[in-house]
Structures are given as structure tokens and as C-alpha cells.
Amino acid sequence: MQILKFSQPDFDEKFSILANRGEMDMSEVMPKVASIIAEIRKSGDKALCEQIARFDNWEPKSGSQLKISTDEMKQAWDKTDEKLKEALKIAYERIKAYHEKQIEKSWLSYEKDGAVLGQKITPVDRAGLYIPGGKAAYPSSLLMNAVPAIVAGVGDISVCTPAVSGEVNALLLAAMHMLGIKNAYKVGGASAVAAMAYGTDTISKVDVITGPGNIYVATAKKMVFGDVNIDMIAGPSEIGVIADSSCNAHNIAVDLLSQAEHDEIASSFLITFDEELAKEIEAEMMSVLATLKREKIARASVENKAAIIIAMDKAHAIVLANELAVEHLEIATNDAWEYLPHIKHAGAVFLGHFTPEAVGDYLAGPNHTLPTGGTARFFSPLGVNNFIKRSSVIAMNEKTLRELAPACMALASAEGLGAHELSIKVRQ
């Protein structure tokens, strides 16, 4: 693993590379994604079927074969182990309860001058959820994307997920049934994003697209933004851990590997001001690696994307954590709550020795669709707000408009907009 110590002459240079890890090189895939989008805009279902044959190892003959029936979902649910059903239900209830606290309300304010000002909250009509399915299946991602849309009151939800060889993970199908999903499709990658953004005979055009994916998905979302809304440009999974001598080194090693096993380009960062602890955690990571089912993936991540960062002290560790602005930030110290007021940039913060990142992935309640690559500086977790719109409400009476007219006309005149000025003047 890469080890950076604050006293190294090149510390700032090497740390800057870690902090700027989110600079995904989209330039290489942009022409391919642009071609995929153009084909779907031109030929709809026909292009979709051709692209799936190229990328997913099966050959649908028509758009109708892309649709996942509710019967398939029900059959999967009926065959699901009762313990897994119960786990899905627990996750659903906790995620729903958390997101219900995010609901915004419409409001009106009756001003002293007679004006009525306000805000009207309306859910989008149609939402498109992208659920990845490449190296693993993620029913948890379906819950995290669908529940806030449901809570927001979205009436039409479409789900797209890749179906390599035409098969969809049974637990994902079961989760669709539990959530009452009616429109789901065996479409992945940039093709799914394009289909949801522009519509085909089979897949309806949506208003917002959410959900994580690979660089093709991220690039496609970036390219369709403006024609539809998106949640964020999400990159590979990542974790940062601030740890001191009060932590259990083995536990922290496992937590760091919990992200490394996602993807060869996932990032894991340990920040500590205890060099002996750093060595102990590294040794534990190497030991645990050999026991993982996804050892090859995790090892590649650890060797190429992980880093141990030795800070000067607690204050320096906080500075470094804020500069990294990681997706998941664990604070594994006895005084974890003392850190929280100083953490400015993180997708989600996990406090204390008994809050592993994995509990947030599944059923703590907060959303696990989080900003990556340092974008926690300006992006927020997926939530109900991603599925609603705010409309301003303005009402003036004659007296109020007369009082505001001179100032309003002066501003319109100063900007050279005569019709604006006149629209006020004619009401005097």
C-alpha cells in the first residue's frame, strides 16, 4: 500500500493526487457514449436491442423482451428465503422513515405590504432509476433510489438494470416486487441512460435519472443532463477512516477492504497520527485479503488505489479528511463526536467504533447513493429533494404593485428593457 507521511518532502504533491482522484478521464469514452445516445435517439428500441446484443451477451428481438414482468418479480419474491425477505423489509422501513423526515412542504407568506409570496413543492412526473449489475447485484441500491422517489410522491418510476445473458438477479427482482415497481427493463450502461432520457416505444422518457454506474453510465448522465435532471456524477466507491489507538485494528482493516472489494478502482484511505497503528492495520489488511471471495478485485484496489496517510495530529487529520472529501468517512475514535463539527466535506459520516460503513450501505436509513471523487464538496447524498421541484408563488394586489412600481420601473429602465417597464406602468 502507498504510505504518505506528513514529514515527507513530496507529501503535498502526492496527497494532491489522492485529493484529485475524481478526475475521471471521460474523454476516451465520450465518443462511444455519444454514438450510443445518437443511435437510441434515432432508432429507439431497435438500437437498444442491437446494443444489448453487443454488450450483454443476449439478443432481444424486440422492445417487449426488455420489459421485466411483475409476474417475474412476484415469483422471485415467493422463492426468496424468509430471512432475506425480513431483511429487505427492515431496510425498507428504516430507509423510508429516514427519508420521510426530508419531505419539504409548500408554504405561503402574507407580507405586511399585501403581497403573498410562497413556494409550491411538486414531485416530478417520471423518475428513472439506474441499478448497476456488473460485478455484483445490488438490491440495496434499488431501495436507496426507489424509496426517496416513492416518498416524494413520484407517480411513474422506471428501473433499468443490466441483464448479462438476459438474466436479472433474483433478489433484485424480489425487491422490485416488495417496492411495487411496475416498469422495469433489462437494459444497462449508457444505453439505459439514453433510453430513459429520450424515450423509446418501450421505455418512457423520464424527468430525472438517478443511480450509480461505471464510467459509461456516469458519462452518459453527464451528456444527457439538461435534457433531464440527474442526481450526481458518481465514480468508484471509496472510504476514508480517521483512526487512533482506541480502535480495533482488525475491524478497521476489514472496513477499508469493504470498499476495496467493490471494484479494482475503488479507493480506501486510512488517516491516523499513530504510525504503529498504521503498520498494524496494514498487516491486518494483508491478512484479511487472502480470505475474501473477491480477493482479486480487492487486492488490485489496495495495491493501486489505497493509501495510509500519517498526519501530524488530530487537527491535521481533520484538514486532510476535508481535502479528500470522501464518499464514506468513518471516525474510529473514542471522541468521534468531537470531530463532527469540524467535518465539512463527506458524503456520509460514520461515528464511533460500532458504526461500520456497511451498515449505511444496507439499512441504517440514510441514503447510500453518495458523492464520490471529492465531489462531496458540492454534491449531497441522494434524497427526496432529487425527486421534487420548487415553484415560486407570487401574488400582488393593486396597492402593493403601486408602491413597488417606481423601484421596479427604475431597474427595468436601467437594464434597457422597455416592455418590462411598460408592463408595470400600464397597471398604475
PATI-708819 format. One line per 10 residues: number of its first residue (from 1); for each residue x, y, z of C-alpha. Coordinates in Angstrom, 2 decimals. Example, Ala and Ser with C-alpha at 12.3 -4.5 7.8 and 13.67 -1.06 7.14 Angstrom:
REM residues 2
1) 12.30/-4.50/7.80; 13.67/-1.06/7.14
REM end
This chain:
REM residues 428
1) 0.00/0.00/0.00; 1.04/3.56/-0.60; 2.11/5.27/2.64; 2.28/9.06/2.92; 3.78/10.75/5.95; 3.35/14.45/6.64; 7.12/14.87/7.03; 7.93/13.58/3.52; 9.26/16.34/1.22; 6.82/15.31/-1.50
11) 3.81/14.82/0.82; 1.78/17.72/-0.58; 2.37/16.64/-4.17; 1.37/13.01/-3.56; -1.58/13.93/-1.36; -2.84/16.27/-4.09; -3.03/13.29/-6.46; -5.27/11.49/-3.95; -7.42/14.57/-3.45; -7.91/14.92/-7.21
21) -8.73/11.24/-7.77; -12.19/12.13/-9.06; -10.91/13.46/-12.37; -12.35/10.59/-14.39; -10.99/10.52/-17.91; -14.27/10.65/-19.78; -12.63/11.86/-22.95; -11.85/8.32/-24.10; -15.40/7.02/-23.70; -17.29/10.17/-24.74
31) -17.29/9.37/-28.48; -18.60/5.85/-27.75; -21.28/7.15/-25.41; -22.27/9.90/-27.85; -22.71/7.22/-30.54; -24.86/5.07/-28.23; -27.07/8.05/-27.38; -27.40/9.10/-31.02; -28.39/5.58/-32.10; -31.12/5.39/-29.47
41) -32.46/8.85/-30.25; -32.68/7.84/-33.91; -33.84/4.22/-33.75; -35.25/3.66/-30.24; -35.95/0.03/-29.37; -34.17/-1.27/-32.47; -30.94/0.41/-31.36; -31.45/-0.77/-27.79; -31.75/-4.40/-28.88; -28.67/-4.12/-31.09
51) -26.62/-2.55/-28.30; -27.68/-5.19/-25.78; -26.59/-7.88/-28.24; -23.19/-6.16/-28.45; -22.65/-5.55/-24.76; -24.71/-8.01/-22.67; -24.38/-11.39/-24.38; -28.03/-11.92/-25.35; -30.14/-10.92/-28.31; -33.59/-9.48/-27.62
61) -35.68/-9.44/-30.80; -38.00/-6.61/-29.78; -38.55/-3.98/-27.12; -41.18/-6.14/-25.44; -38.46/-8.64/-24.46; -36.71/-5.93/-22.47; -39.61/-5.49/-20.04; -39.45/-7.35/-16.75; -42.93/-8.59/-15.90; -44.46/-8.13/-12.48
71) -45.06/-11.90/-12.52; -41.27/-12.44/-12.65; -40.91/-10.13/-9.67; -43.65/-11.92/-7.72; -42.18/-15.36/-8.46; -38.77/-14.19/-7.26; -40.31/-12.81/-4.06; -42.16/-16.06/-3.38; -38.92/-18.04/-3.74; -36.86/-15.70/-1.56
81) -35.65/-17.01/1.78; -37.76/-15.69/4.66; -34.72/-14.22/6.42; -33.86/-12.22/3.32; -37.46/-11.06/2.99; -37.36/-9.86/6.57; -34.01/-8.11/5.95; -35.44/-6.31/2.92; -38.48/-5.22/4.94; -36.33/-3.90/7.79
91) -34.17/-1.97/5.32; -37.25/-0.57/3.58; -38.88/0.63/6.79; -35.69/2.29/8.09; -34.89/3.96/4.76; -38.49/5.14/4.38; -38.61/6.57/7.93; -35.38/8.49/7.37; -36.42/9.95/4.03; -39.87/10.96/5.29
101) -38.02/13.44/7.53; -36.70/15.13/4.36; -40.11/15.99/2.91; -40.42/19.68/2.07; -43.78/21.41/2.41; -45.36/24.10/0.29; -45.73/27.40/2.13; -47.23/30.88/1.76; -46.11/34.08/3.49; -48.52/37.02/3.78
111) -46.30/40.10/3.77; -47.12/43.37/5.54; -47.25/45.23/2.22; -50.07/42.99/0.98; -48.01/40.69/-1.22; -48.34/36.94/-0.91; -45.12/35.01/-1.50; -44.52/31.32/-1.27; -43.16/28.05/-2.55; -45.04/25.14/-4.10
121) -43.50/21.66/-3.86; -44.38/19.21/-6.63; -42.89/15.76/-7.35; -41.55/15.13/-10.83; -43.92/13.14/-13.02; -41.46/10.41/-14.02; -38.22/9.15/-12.48; -35.69/6.75/-13.99; -33.57/4.65/-11.62; -30.36/3.03/-12.80
131) -29.38/-0.02/-10.75; -25.92/-1.44/-11.55; -25.46/-5.16/-12.06; -22.00/-5.79/-13.43; -19.60/-7.29/-10.87; -22.42/-7.83/-8.35; -26.16/-7.36/-7.91; -27.37/-4.51/-5.72; -30.94/-4.78/-4.41; -29.83/-2.31/-1.74
141) -29.27/0.28/-4.49; -32.83/-0.25/-5.69; -34.15/0.52/-2.21; -31.93/3.58/-1.85; -33.08/5.02/-5.19; -36.73/3.94/-5.19; -37.70/4.80/-1.62; -36.98/8.56/-1.80; -38.82/8.69/-5.14; -41.81/6.93/-3.59
151) -41.70/9.18/-0.52; -41.53/12.25/-2.78; -44.74/11.10/-4.47; -43.40/10.30/-7.94; -46.20/8.61/-9.84; -44.22/6.87/-12.58; -40.95/5.09/-11.72; -38.88/3.19/-14.29; -35.99/0.92/-13.34; -33.20/-0.12/-15.70
161) -30.60/-2.74/-14.82; -28.18/-4.72/-16.97; -29.11/-8.36/-17.60; -25.99/-10.17/-18.74; -27.13/-13.21/-20.74; -30.69/-11.99/-20.26; -30.88/-12.85/-16.55; -31.65/-10.47/-13.67; -30.60/-11.22/-10.11; -33.47/-12.92/-8.25
171) -33.09/-10.84/-5.08; -33.22/-7.64/-7.13; -36.46/-8.90/-8.71; -37.82/-9.71/-5.26; -37.00/-6.20/-4.05; -38.83/-4.78/-7.07; -41.92/-6.71/-6.05; -41.73/-5.54/-2.44; -41.48/-1.91/-3.61; -44.35/-2.24/-6.07
181) -42.23/-1.44/-9.14; -44.32/-1.78/-12.30; -41.90/-0.66/-15.02; -38.51/-2.37/-15.07; -36.24/-3.17/-18.01; -33.27/-5.39/-18.83; -31.10/-2.55/-20.09; -27.75/-1.41/-18.74; -24.95/1.06/-19.26; -25.14/4.21/-21.36
191) -27.97/2.59/-23.35; -30.24/2.65/-20.30; -29.44/6.29/-19.53; -30.13/7.31/-23.14; -33.39/5.34/-23.28; -34.67/6.92/-20.07; -33.53/10.39/-21.11; -35.12/10.40/-24.57; -37.65/7.57/-24.50; -38.34/4.68/-26.87
201) -41.51/2.80/-27.76; -40.89/0.55/-24.75; -39.24/2.86/-22.20; -40.90/6.17/-21.31; -38.91/9.40/-21.21; -38.31/10.45/-17.61; -37.68/13.79/-15.89; -34.81/12.76/-13.60; -32.28/9.92/-13.68; -30.59/8.70/-10.51
211) -28.30/5.84/-9.56; -24.62/4.89/-9.71; -22.78/3.10/-12.51; -19.49/2.70/-14.35; -17.73/5.38/-16.39; -20.07/4.80/-19.33; -23.11/5.40/-17.13; -21.50/8.46/-15.49; -20.53/9.90/-18.89; -24.00/9.29/-20.32
221) -25.61/11.02/-17.33; -23.31/13.99/-17.82; -24.17/14.16/-21.53; -27.97/13.99/-21.10; -28.03/16.48/-18.21; -30.08/19.47/-19.26; -32.50/17.34/-21.25; -33.27/15.61/-17.96; -32.10/16.21/-14.43; -29.63/13.86/-12.72
231) -28.58/13.23/-9.14; -24.79/13.46/-9.50; -21.81/12.18/-11.48; -20.80/9.24/-9.29; -17.47/7.45/-9.67; -15.91/4.41/-7.99; -16.72/3.60/-4.35; -14.43/4.95/-1.64; -13.90/5.07/2.09; -11.81/7.18/4.42
241) -11.16/6.26/8.04; -9.74/8.51/10.74; -8.46/6.16/13.46; -6.48/6.43/16.67; -5.12/3.92/19.19; -8.57/3.35/20.71; -9.74/1.48/17.58; -9.62/-2.24/16.85; -7.03/-2.57/14.05; -8.60/-5.73/12.64
251) -12.03/-4.09/12.42; -10.65/-1.06/10.61; -8.75/-3.27/8.18; -12.00/-5.05/7.30; -13.83/-1.72/6.90; -11.20/-0.48/4.46; -11.50/-3.71/2.46; -15.30/-3.39/2.39; -14.87/-0.73/-0.27; -11.86/-2.28/-1.97
261) -13.91/-5.39/-2.79; -16.40/-3.30/-4.80; -14.09/-2.53/-7.70; -10.46/-2.59/-8.78; -10.53/1.22/-8.91; -12.32/1.76/-5.58; -10.33/3.86/-3.07; -9.57/3.19/0.60; -7.79/5.77/2.77; -6.61/5.45/6.35
271) -5.75/8.70/8.16; -4.03/8.38/11.51; -1.44/10.15/13.62; -0.22/6.85/15.14; 2.46/5.18/12.99; 2.39/1.92/14.94; -1.37/1.69/14.43; -0.89/2.32/10.71; 1.52/-0.62/10.46; -0.83/-2.84/12.44
281) -3.83/-2.01/10.26; -1.84/-2.57/7.07; -0.73/-6.00/8.31; -4.33/-6.88/9.19; -5.48/-5.82/5.72; -2.94/-8.09/4.05; -4.04/-10.97/6.27; -7.77/-10.48/5.69; -7.32/-10.00/1.94; -6.43/-13.64/1.44
291) -9.76/-14.75/2.98; -12.05/-12.69/0.74; -14.14/-14.24/-2.05; -13.42/-11.13/-4.10; -9.71/-11.16/-3.23; -8.51/-10.43/-6.77; -10.65/-7.29/-7.05; -9.85/-6.10/-3.53; -6.12/-6.72/-3.92; -5.97/-4.68/-7.12
301) -7.78/-1.84/-5.35; -5.47/-1.96/-2.34; -2.33/-2.07/-4.44; -3.32/0.73/-6.82; -5.87/2.96/-5.10; -5.43/2.65/-1.33; -3.26/4.83/0.89; -2.22/5.15/4.52; -1.78/8.80/5.46; 0.18/9.71/8.58
311) -1.00/13.09/9.87; 0.73/15.33/12.41; -2.14/15.28/14.91; -5.91/15.27/15.25; -6.34/18.76/13.78; -4.20/17.85/10.76; -6.18/14.64/10.25; -9.38/16.68/10.04; -7.83/19.03/7.47; -6.72/16.09/5.33
321) -10.13/14.40/5.59; -11.86/17.58/4.43; -9.49/17.88/1.49; -10.17/14.28/0.45; -13.97/14.82/0.79; -14.63/11.09/0.64; -17.87/9.28/-0.07; -17.84/7.43/3.28; -15.91/8.77/6.28; -15.55/6.65/9.40
331) -14.24/8.28/12.57; -12.98/5.39/14.67; -12.03/7.17/17.88; -13.44/7.40/21.39; -14.09/11.12/20.86; -15.68/10.76/17.42; -18.48/13.24/18.16; -15.87/15.95/18.81; -14.74/15.59/15.19; -18.19/16.02/13.66
341) -18.49/19.85/13.89; -15.21/20.14/12.01; -16.04/17.74/9.15; -17.16/19.92/6.23; -16.90/17.57/3.27; -18.07/13.95/3.33; -20.92/12.07/1.70; -21.75/10.26/4.94; -20.06/10.29/8.35; -19.93/7.14/10.50
351) -19.17/7.87/14.15; -17.57/5.59/16.71; -16.27/2.04/16.91; -19.59/0.33/16.23; -20.69/2.12/13.07; -19.08/0.33/10.13; -19.69/1.76/6.66; -21.56/-1.41/5.67; -24.48/-0.60/7.99; -25.01/2.55/5.95
361) -24.96/0.58/2.72; -27.95/-1.50/3.74; -30.29/-0.36/6.46; -29.14/2.44/8.75; -31.63/4.71/6.95; -29.65/7.48/5.22; -29.09/7.03/1.50; -26.05/5.14/0.26; -26.03/6.89/-3.14; -23.33/9.40/-2.27
371) -20.95/11.86/-3.92; -17.53/10.40/-4.79; -14.16/11.57/-6.01; -14.11/14.68/-3.83; -17.47/15.94/-5.09; -18.80/15.91/-1.52; -17.52/19.48/-1.56; -20.64/20.44/-3.52; -22.89/17.37/-4.00; -25.20/15.86/-1.39
381) -26.50/12.32/-0.86; -29.46/11.21/-2.94; -32.69/12.13/-1.23; -36.29/13.22/-1.59; -35.14/16.60/-2.94; -33.85/14.89/-6.09; -37.40/13.93/-6.99; -39.24/17.21/-6.35; -39.43/20.65/-7.92; -39.91/24.01/-6.23
391) -42.16/26.59/-7.87; -42.18/30.15/-6.56; -45.57/31.68/-5.79; -46.14/35.47/-6.12; -49.37/37.46/-5.75; -49.62/41.29/-5.67; -52.64/43.48/-5.10; -53.10/46.87/-6.76; -51.87/48.87/-3.76; -48.71/46.78/-3.35
401) -47.82/46.99/-7.03; -48.26/50.80/-6.99; -45.89/51.05/-4.03; -43.23/48.88/-5.69; -43.69/50.31/-9.20; -41.15/53.19/-9.08; -38.30/50.95/-7.96; -39.27/48.16/-10.34; -39.56/50.52/-13.33; -36.25/52.15/-12.47
411) -34.48/48.76/-12.55; -36.19/47.76/-15.81; -35.23/51.09/-17.40; -31.63/50.74/-16.23; -31.46/47.35/-17.95; -32.94/48.80/-21.15; -35.99/46.54/-21.09; -38.82/48.80/-22.14; -41.60/46.22/-22.19; -40.70/45.21/-18.66
421) -41.00/48.83/-17.55; -44.23/49.30/-19.51; -45.85/46.19/-18.03; -45.59/47.86/-14.62; -46.54/51.34/-15.85; -49.78/50.25/-17.59; -51.10/48.95/-14.25; -50.68/52.31/-12.47
REM end
